[in-house]
Amino acid sequence: EYFARHGVVDYVLVQSFGATEGAPASGAAEAIVDITSTGATLAANNLRVPEDGVILKSQANLAAALKADWSPEARGAAKQILARLSAYQKAMERLVVSFIVDTKNAALFDGFGLDGSRRMAGHDETYFDLVIEKSALQLVQDILSPKQIGMTVSKPDFVFSPRNELFERLAGAIL
């Protein structure tokens, strides 16, 4: 359907079992269709997704058999998997902002930051690693800039919370 909508009539579908991204560089293909999540492998091979080139957006789903025998070991494994999955999802929405302020200005950030934030107070300075929603970045920048305070911003891989809400939902359904 995608090819027809875009007027592409001369193509061959070939099943690939790996290294698909290398096909254009080797001359084996002029273009490829590949399933990718981040696009990092495409970029590493000097490939790009054309502006109108997304054929299908997909996502994985995790399903649990509620009537299965949920032994303590199975519950433990599910708890670990769901904790990591939840932490990964939270990390996609968060940033870590790191900066140092004079201790006298540290109170500006009391109560600021989400799970995983940390604050280390020294004699004259306080170091912050604030885990924030992406939308709060400008607010932090607006507070720090007038005080001539720089910051670094990074993306966390995982942000774990004290509660494992995904597992709590599963545990409530299988009891």
Summary of the structure (lengths in Angstrom):
residues: 175
radius of gyration: 23.6
end to end distance: 45.3
largest distance: 70.8
contacts: 363
relative contact order: 0.14
helix: 39%
strand: 14%
